Amino acid sequence: MKKNALIITTLLSGIFAFSQVGINTANPQQVFHIDGAKDNPATGAPSATQAANDFVVTSTGKVGIGITNPNAKLDVRTNSTSISDPGEGMIGVGTSALALAPNIAGAGAVRYSNSGGGNLQYSNGITWNTLTSTVQKSLVTGFFTPGVTYAGGVFSLSCTEEIDVNNNFTSNTFTAPRTGIYLISANLLTTSRAWVFGEELTLTFFGISSGYFSPAGSASSYGGPVLSAAIRLTAGQVVNFTGWKGNNTSFTTHDSGFNRFSLVEL
């Protein structure tokens, strides 16, 4: 009897002393650790690639999926300490029964809704509310510097910005802060000058062009193209305003009220 009691005591002591449980790993990083692919090292912490298939529960009740040191109650980020790139970690959120009242779901519950083309909703304990983005969209307005004379052929327009809410426009160049649709508009007008019938002045941005062709009898007049387009930009792509002047003759930009441009992130 004493021998049996000694064996049981020894076993229990070992269980309590070793407070971490590992499945598919002899090197658990938390109180409960599953190594899905059995690829973790025998000693030391697993790499980000090795941890990508792991599941852990910490002593404070935090759950990590794809990460062995979760910083939130449920953490699926592979780089949870980064302030700019949290890494992979997509989660799926489903719908709820239409009859499920928000007070039953409770404040803080999140669901996917099929209404309005699909959106995420959260409960404040009283109503279901649609989650909206508070990201500051890019907005740039300005004018083509007046009184600048451009020679015939291809030219790059000198720009003066007036509004640039996210500092995305520098040195006559707009850089898309993120992938999306942007509405870009511009108009270019010359000072009064002598035109030859059919003489061309073209305005271009991102490979899209609009041209002005002088009509007959326009010996001395103003002229210029207008261009507006919605284009898809990927993060980091740039937009410049350029043009082309035919007949190998120069022109001078009119004042700022007639030479405007804007870039709006939709």
C-alpha positions in Angstrom: 0.0 0.0 0.0 2.8 2.4 0.9 4.5 1.5 -2.4 1.4 2.3 -4.4 0.9 5.6 -2.6 4.6 6.5 -3.4 4.1 5.7 -7.1 0.9 7.9 -7.3 2.6 10.7 -5.4 5.6 10.6 -7.7 3.4 10.7 -10.8 1.3 13.6 -9.5 4.4 15.5 -8.6 5.7 15.1 -12.1 2.4 16.3 -13.6 2.3 19.4 -11.4 6.0 20.2 -11.9 5.7 20.0 -15.6 2.9 22.4 -16.2 3.1 22.6 -20.0 1.4 20.2 -22.4 2.7 19.7 -25.9 1.0 17.8 -28.7 3.3 16.8 -31.6 6.1 18.7 -29.8 8.4 17.9 -26.9 9.2 21.6 -26.6 5.9 23.4 -25.8 6.1 27.2 -25.6 2.9 27.8 -23.6 0.8 25.8 -21.1 -0.9 24.1 -24.1 0.8 23.8 -27.4 -0.1 21.9 -30.6 2.4 21.7 -33.4 0.2 20.9 -36.4 3.0 20.0 -38.8 5.4 18.5 -36.2 8.1 20.8 -37.5 9.1 22.7 -34.3 12.7 22.5 -33.0 13.6 20.3 -30.1 14.9 23.3 -28.2 14.4 27.1 -28.5 11.5 29.0 -30.0 10.1 28.0 -33.4 10.6 30.2 -36.4 7.7 32.2 -37.8 7.3 29.6 -40.6 7.3 26.7 -38.1 4.8 28.6 -35.8 2.4 29.3 -38.7 0.8 25.9 -38.1 0.7 26.0 -34.3 -2.0 26.5 -31.7 -1.3 27.7 -28.2 -3.1 28.7 -25.0 -1.1 30.8 -22.5 -1.3 30.8 -18.7 -3.3 34.0 -18.9 -5.9 32.5 -21.2 -4.7 34.0 -24.4 -5.1 31.9 -27.6 -2.7 32.1 -30.4 -3.2 30.5 -33.9 -0.1 30.7 -36.1 1.8 32.5 -33.3 3.2 31.2 -30.1 3.3 34.4 -28.1 -0.2 35.9 -28.5 -0.7 39.5 -27.3 -4.6 39.5 -27.5 -7.3 37.2 -26.1 -7.4 35.7 -29.6 -4.4 36.4 -31.7 -4.0 35.1 -35.3 -1.4 37.6 -36.4 2.0 36.2 -37.4 3.8 39.5 -36.5 1.7 40.8 -33.6 4.2 43.4 -32.4 4.5 45.3 -35.7 2.7 48.7 -36.0 2.6 48.6 -39.8 2.6 44.9 -41.0 0.9 42.5 -38.6 1.5 39.6 -41.0 -0.9 36.9 -42.2 -3.9 36.0 -40.1 -7.2 36.2 -42.0 -10.2 35.1 -40.0 -13.7 34.1 -41.3 -16.8 35.7 -39.7 -20.2 34.2 -40.5 -23.8 35.4 -40.4 -26.1 35.1 -37.5 -29.8 34.1 -37.3 -31.9 37.0 -38.5 -33.9 36.7 -35.3 -30.9 37.0 -33.1 -31.4 40.2 -31.1 -28.3 42.4 -30.4 -29.0 42.3 -26.7 -28.9 38.5 -26.8 -25.7 38.5 -28.9 -24.3 41.0 -26.3 -22.1 44.1 -26.7 -19.0 43.4 -28.8 -20.4 40.6 -30.9 -19.4 40.7 -34.6 -21.2 39.1 -37.5 -21.3 39.3 -41.3 -24.4 40.7 -42.9 -25.6 40.0 -46.5 -27.4 43.4 -46.6 -26.2 46.2 -48.7 -23.9 44.0 -50.7 -22.3 42.6 -47.6 -20.7 44.2 -44.6 -19.5 43.5 -41.1 -21.7 44.5 -38.2 -21.1 44.8 -34.4 -23.5 44.7 -31.5 -23.5 47.4 -28.9 -26.0 45.4 -26.9 -28.9 47.4 -28.3 -28.6 47.4 -32.1 -26.5 45.9 -34.9 -24.3 48.6 -36.4 -22.3 48.5 -39.6 -18.5 48.8 -39.3 -17.2 51.8 -41.3 -13.7 52.7 -42.2 -12.1 55.8 -40.6 -9.0 55.7 -42.9 -8.2 59.2 -44.1 -8.5 59.0 -47.8 -6.1 60.8 -50.1 -7.1 64.2 -51.4 -4.8 66.5 -53.5 -5.8 69.7 -55.2 -3.6 72.3 -56.9 -2.7 74.1 -60.2 -0.2 74.0 -63.0 2.2 76.8 -62.3 1.1 79.8 -64.3 3.4 81.7 -66.7 5.6 78.7 -67.5 6.7 78.4 -71.1 7.0 74.9 -72.5 8.8 74.0 -75.8 7.2 71.9 -78.5 7.2 68.1 -78.1 6.8 66.2 -74.9 6.8 68.1 -71.6 6.3 67.6 -67.9 4.0 70.0 -66.1 5.2 72.0 -63.1 2.6 71.7 -60.3 1.8 73.7 -57.2 -0.3 71.8 -54.6 -2.8 73.6 -52.4 -4.3 70.7 -50.4 -2.6 67.4 -49.7 -4.2 65.8 -46.7 -1.9 62.8 -46.5 1.3 64.2 -48.0 1.1 62.0 -51.0 2.1 64.6 -53.6 5.8 65.6 -53.8 7.9 67.1 -56.6 5.1 67.1 -59.2 4.4 63.4 -58.4 1.5 61.7 -56.7 2.2 58.3 -55.0 -0.8 56.1 -54.3 -0.9 55.4 -50.5 -2.9 52.1 -51.0 -4.5 50.1 -53.7 -7.8 51.4 -54.9 -9.8 53.6 -57.3 -8.7 57.2 -57.7 -10.6 60.0 -59.6 -8.1 62.3 -61.3 -9.1 65.5 -63.1 -7.0 68.2 -64.8 -7.5 71.1 -67.2 -4.7 72.9 -69.1 -5.2 76.3 -70.7 -2.6 78.5 -72.6 -2.3 82.2 -72.7 -3.7 83.9 -75.8 -1.4 82.9 -78.7 -1.4 82.4 -82.4 -2.6 78.9 -83.4 -2.2 77.1 -86.7 -5.3 75.2 -87.9 -5.2 71.7 -86.4 -2.4 72.5 -84.0 -2.5 70.0 -81.1 -1.9 70.3 -77.4 -2.3 67.1 -75.4 -2.6 66.5 -71.6 -1.7 63.0 -70.2 -1.6 61.2 -66.9 -1.1 57.5 -66.3 -1.2 56.7 -70.0 -4.6 58.5 -70.6 -4.7 61.5 -72.9 -7.0 64.3 -74.0 -6.1 66.6 -76.8 -7.0 70.1 -78.0 -7.0 70.8 -81.7 -7.2 74.4 -82.8 -10.1 75.2 -85.1 -9.9 77.1 -88.3 -9.7 80.9 -87.9 -8.1 80.8 -84.4 -5.2 82.9 -85.2 -5.0 84.4 -81.7 -6.9 82.7 -78.9 -6.8 80.6 -75.7 -6.8 76.8 -76.0 -6.2 73.6 -74.0 -7.5 70.1 -73.1 -9.6 68.8 -70.2 -9.1 65.3 -68.8 -10.9 63.3 -66.1 -10.7 59.6 -65.4 -11.2 57.1 -62.6 -8.3 54.7 -62.5 -7.1 51.8 -60.4 -3.8 52.3 -58.7 -1.8 49.8 -56.6 0.0 51.1 -53.6 3.2 52.8 -54.5 2.3 53.6 -58.1 2.9 57.1 -59.2 1.0 59.7 -61.4 2.6 62.6 -63.2 1.0 65.2 -65.5 2.7 65.4 -68.9 1.7 66.5 -72.4 2.7 67.0 -75.9 2.7 70.2 -78.1 2.5 69.8 -81.8 4.0 71.9 -84.6 7.2 72.2 -82.6 6.0 75.5 -81.1 6.0 76.6 -77.5 3.1 77.7 -75.3 2.7 79.5 -71.9 0.3 78.4 -69.1 -2.5 80.8 -68.2 -3.2 81.8 -64.6 -3.9 79.3 -61.8 -7.7 79.6 -62.1 -7.7 78.0 -65.5 -5.0 75.3 -64.9 -6.3 73.0 -62.2 -5.8 69.4 -61.1 -7.2 67.1 -58.4 -6.7 63.6 -57.2 -9.3 62.0 -55.0 -9.1 58.5 -53.4 -12.6 56.9 -53.7 
